[in-house]
Amino acid sequence: MSDSRRTPDDDPDFTPPFCANRLCRFHLEAGPEWRWKRNGIYTRRSDGRQFQLFLCLACRRGFSTRAFCTDYWLRRRDLPAKIADLVSNGTGLRQAARCLKVSHATIGRHVARLGRHCMLFHLERTRDLVIEEAVVVDGFESFEYSQYFPFHLNLAAGQCSWFLYDFTDSPLRRKGRMTAEQKTQREALETELGRPDPRAVEKGMTDLLKSLCRHVPADGRLELASDQHQAYPRAVRQVRLEQKTRAEILHEVTSSKEARTFQNPLFAANLTDLLLRHSHANHRRETIAFSKRRMEAISRASIFQVWRNFVKRRRENGDEQTAAMYLGLVEAPLAWRKVLGQRRFPDRAGLEEWRWTYYRHRVSTQVFADRQRFHELERAF
């Protein structure tokens, strides 16, 4: 079996890198003092496959190679790679459900699962990345539930590599031309649910810039390019105040009225916006496939981030180089089976508070009030 399809199950010499029990002291740091032993063979009833069992001698919990597989607990183990491929290429949830002969709710659950995995995968692959190019930041506008609930995906893309370094989200207040009836409806919704935080874009951009600064040496500098959004300079000032000993931030502003050509300093963000709207059905203009919950849009954005950086080549009319290959993170494009080859554990990822909000699906959609969907880590592993 090729490396692109290899999983812990397929490796006869696989040894557990750490204890799979997240409550064990050897889950986060498994040094040479960790002791474990092989503990027999497990035969799966559904297909008769056999898997190696292990026993942690510290916590006395048993686990198998399956605990390190992305499709652990799944009945339809063929679905994740297929769904990731479909939703990354413009398919809505119901269309994907019809293609795969499953419920659209099943597709939605898998998208959420894929989003969590892609977030951890991207963090792991970029943990030691040093940003050596200018970064373009921009707000990609979409909406959840209805056009009365717009939001921004705050994006940061490499000016030369086009690598999508990171993103955050910010709820917005509906603006633009509206009829009298629409204004009345907006006021009624805001009276019932409250207005979005007017500083949401500034806060989202602040979290984004802090994330970028972690990839810049303390004596280096982060070159930032953006349009004339008024919240961006405030976010830059906030990060400068909070990270006095960190890298210097140089902010260059380009008018959003400039022609969106290859020569535009904001081209990387414009291209990312174009691909995001083109490749994900929930962001297209005049569509019924829009995201009903903002958390769903964030999950799909995490899938898009991995697809854009590691799976898709940078240029349609060119060689097979991906954005991650441009930065030297990988040597070849990754297939989805490679991305999903091994399970990632959130406790080992060092997630910031706002990333935990994403991982646990704590981003609320106001309209649903107490009917929000959260992701709880109910089991030890």
Buried (B, 14 or more C-beta within 10 A) or exposed (E): EEEBEBBBBEEEEBEBEBBBBBEBEBBEEBEEEBEBEEBEEBEEEEEEEEBBBBBBEBBEBBBBBBBBBBBBEEEEBEBBBBBBBBBBBBBBBBBBBEEBEBEBEBBBBBBBBBBBBBBBBBBBBBEEBEBBBBBBBBBBBBBBBEBBBBBBBBBBBBBEBBBBBBBBBBBBBBEEEBEEEBEEBBEEBBEEEEEBBEEBBBBBBBBBBBBBBBBBEEEBEBBBBBBEBEBBBBBBBBBBEEBEEBBEBEBEBBEBEEEBEEEBBBBBBBBBBEBBBEBBBBBBEEEEBBBBBBBBBBBBBBBBBBBBBBBBBBEEEEEEEBBBBBBEBBEBBBBBBBBBBBBBBBEBBEBBEBBEBBBBBBBBBBBEEEEBBEBEEEEBB
